[in-house]
Amino acid sequence: MAGSATPEKSTLLHLFAGGCGGTVGAIFTCPLEVIKTRLQSSKLAFRAVYYPQVQLGTISGEGVVRPTSVSPGLIRVLKSILEKEGPRSLFRGLGPNLVGVAPSRAVYFACYSKAKEKFNSVFVPNSNIVHICSAGSAAFITNSLMNPIWMVKTRMQLERRVRGSKQMNTLQCARYVYRTEGIRGFYRGLTASYAGISETIICFAIYERLKKYVSDVPLGPSLPNGPERTSTNFFGLMVAAAVSKGCASCIAYPHEVIRTRLREEGTKYKAFVQTARLIFREEGYLAFYRGLFAQLMRQIPNTAIVLSTYELIVYLLEDRAK
């Protein structure tokens, strides 16, 4: 009986640890996510880039020229939000984020753990192919289940209201999406999320490789002439998570911009490839990297917090279970 209960306890452990890690990370990095989403928005790009180019082109007699990818920086967007909307706007979307991040991280880590067990029996145990297949499978399932919540979060982060005016809460935003776009509206940007699985695969492939070098560090014998104790090096895990997420974000970042554009209300962006072509034609290739700095500032510490919290809880609870 004890042997049959172990897999269930293990799954619950990974669910709990993943949920805790995701919640802690979401709270600390919410303001940077709001800024990143605003920088990715076509509305910011249109105001900051397109109009000046039209005016310059018209004055010079050369007609309308193709806009360049120059957009406000992170500090400028931060100041604008604080001045026009107030500090509370930096936490727009935190509600659905907290509602979604715990279950999404819980589902992801549980699926990743289960998939790893399955793929270890098919491929060379703990090889790169195992980590890649496990991460891809977990990301696919998580994205499919959680896209409606992330859709509402993005809409709330893009909503601009004058300071002091009443803003939509999570339920009001969800009702508005359903009323105006129906059920399909909640799945806008899902194709871009699937494209973003590549980021997850790259991140976990690098992370698992680095983790091998930092996971077990000798602390010395617990007793004279006794067995050597080992403990997970959590600072090393945070560094490994930060490096892996930074590399993955730089490689796969364009899908984030495309996803944000697809989730905007009343825009011309309809499909993944069509959006990519439109952005490139109208704003240039640099537009695919708008908000990358804010993303790195948010994602690197967020991933480090999430993964290290997850590893810490798993380590402590597994150790206690023994």
N, C-alpha and C positions, 0 to 999 in steps of 0.2 A: 504493500500500500504506500509506503513511504517513497518507494522508487517512482510510482506512477504520479505522485503529487509533485515531484520535483520540477518537471517541465512547466506545470501550471504556475507554481510559485515563481519560477524563473521569468515567465512571461509577465506576470503581475509586477515583478521587481523592475523589469525593463520599462513597463508602462509607467510606473510611478516615477522612476528616476528620470525618464525622458520628459514627462510632464513637468516635473519640478525644474529641470534645467531650462526648458523652454520658457516657463513663466518668469523666472529670474532674468533671463536674457532680454525678454520682451520689454519688461518694465524699465530696465536701465538704458535701453537703446532706442526707445520710441521716438524722441525728438529728432534723432538723426534719420530715422526712417521717413518721417513726415517731410523733412527737407529733401531727402533723396527723391521721394515720389513727386514733389513739386518740381524739382529740377528735370525729371524725366518727362513731365507733362508737355503736350504740344501747345497748351495755352501759354505757358511761360515762354516757350520757344517762339511762339507767334508774336508776342508782345515785345520780347527782347531782341529778336533777330529780324523778323520779316519786315516790319514797318520802317525801320531805319533804312533798309536796303531799297524799299520802294521809293522813299523820299529822295535818297541820294541818286538813284537811277533816273528819276523823273527830272530832277534839277539839272543833272548833267546832260540831259537830252539823249541818254542811251537806253531809255526805257527801263522796265523792271529787270533787275539782275537776280541771279540765283543767290539766296541768302547764304551767309557763311555760318559756321557752327560756333557762334560766340554767344554765350548765355551768362546770366548772373552767377557769381560764385556762391559758395556755401554761406559765407558770412553775410553777403548781401541779402540772400533769401531769408536767413535767420532774422536779420534786422527788420526786414519787411513784415514778416509774420508777427514779430513782437510789437511793432509799431501799429500795424493796421488791425490785427486780430487778437492780440494779447497772448500771454504765456500759455494759457490753456490750449490754444490751437496747436502747440507743439506736441500735445498728447492726443490729437485727433486720431481716431481709429484704435485707441488702446483697448477700448471695450471689446470689439470683435477680435482684436489680437489676443487678449487674455482668454476670451471664450474659445478661440480656435487654437492658440499656440500649445496649450497643455495637451488637449487630445491629439493634435497633429504630431507633436513631438513624441507623445506616448505611442501613437500608432506607428510612427516612423521607426522608432527604436525597437519596438516589439517586432515589427515586420522585418527589420534589418537583422535582428538576432535570430528569428526563425528561419529567414532565407539563408543566412550564413550556415546554420545547421544543415539545411537541405543541400546547399551547393558544396559544402565540405565533403559530403558523401558522394558527390558526382565528380568534382575536380580535386586537384591537389589541395589538401586542407590548408586554409588560411593563405592561399596564394592570391595574386592580384586579380585573377579572373573571378575568384570567389567574392572578393570585396566589391568588384565592379558590378557583378550580377546582383549581389545582395542590395547594394545601394540603389541601383536602377529599379529593381523590383519594389523596394520600399518607397521610393520617391513616386513611382507611378501610382501606387495604391493611395498614398497620402494626398497627392495632388488631385486625384479624381474625387476623393471624399471631401476635401477641405476647400475646393475652389470657391463655392458660394460665400463662405465666410471671408476669404481673402478679397473677393470681389467687393463686398460691402466695406471692408476696411479701406481699400484703395479709394473708393468713392468718397468716403468720409474724409480721408486725408487730402483729397483734391478740392473739397468744398471750401470756398472762400467766403467768409462772412465778415462784416464790419464788426469791430470790437464792441462787445456788449449785446449784439444781436443774438437771438436764439438759434442754435445750430441743431441739426437733426441728430437724434441719438441712433443707436444701432438698429432698434426695431423699426423706427420711422424710415431710416434709410433702406432697410430690407423691404419694407412695404412699398416704398416708392419705386424701387427697382422692379418689383413684381408687377406693380400696377402699370408701369410704363413699358416694360420690356418682356414681361412674362418669365416663366421658368428659365428660358434660354438665356435671359440676361444675367443670371447668376453664374453662367459658365463661360462668360466672355473672358478671353485671355487664357483659356485652358490649353490651347495648342502651344502657346508660348511657354506655359508651365511645363508641358511635356518636353519642349526643346531644352528647358532649363535643367532637365534631369542630367544632362551632360555635366553641368556644374557640380551636382551632387556626387556623380560618379568620380569625377576628377578629385574632388575634395576628399572623399573617403579613401580612395586609392592611395593618395599621398599621406593622409592621416594615419592609415593603418601601417604603412611602411615606416613612418617616423615613430609611431607608437612603440614599435618593437625595440627602438633604441632607448626609450625613456621610461618604459612602463615599470620595470623592476629595478630598484636601487637598493643596494645593501645598506642596512642601518647598523650593522655590527651584531655580535651575539647578544641574545637577551640575558643569558646567564654565563658565568665563566665556564668555558669548555662546552657551552650549550649550542644548540642549532642556531644558524644565522637567520635573523628575521629579515623579511623583505616588505616593502611598502610601495604603493604606486606613487611615482613622482608626479604630483599634480601640477606643479609649475611647468615641468617638461611637457605634460599633456596640453596645457594651455598654449605653450609656444608651438607645439606640433599642430594644434587646431588652428591657430592664427596663421601660420605659414601655409597650411593646406587650403584654408578658405581664401586667403589672399590670392594665391595662384589661381584657384578655380574661378574666383570672381572676375579677375582680369581677363581670363580666357573666354568665359561664357557670358559676360555682362550684357551684350546687345539684346539678349532675349528679355531682360528686365525692362528695357526701354520700350520694346515692342509690346510687352504685356501691359504696361501702364497705359500706352496709347489705345490698346484694344478695349481697356476697361473704362475709358473716358466716356462721358455722356454726350450723345449727339455729335459725334465726330465722323470723319470720313473713313476712319480705319475699320475695316470689316474682317480681314483675314490675315493670317501670319505673314505669308509671302507678299501679299498686296501692301501691307503696312511697312514691311522692310523696304520694298521698292520705293514707296512714297516718301519715306523718311530720307532715304539716300538721294532721291532726285530733288527734293525740295530743300533739304538742310545739309546734305553732305555726310560723309562717313563719320565725322567726329560727333554727330548728333547721337550716334549709337552709344557713346560713352559719357553722355550728360549725367551728372550725379555720381560718377564712379568714385570720386574722392569721398563723398558722403557715404556711399555704400561701403567702401573699405573701412572708413572710420566706424561705421555701425556694425558691419558683418564680422569683422575680425575679432573685436572684443566680444560680440554677441556669441559667435561660434565658440570662442575660447571659454566663455562663461557656461554656455549650454553643455558642451562636451565634458568640461572638467567637473561641473556639477553632477552630470549624469554618471561619470566614472566614479566620482567620490561616493555618491549614494549607493551605487552598485557595489563598490568595494566595501563600504561600511556594513551594508545589510547582508551581503554574502558572507562577510567575515563573522558577523554576529550569528548568522544562521548555522555556521559551522560549530 
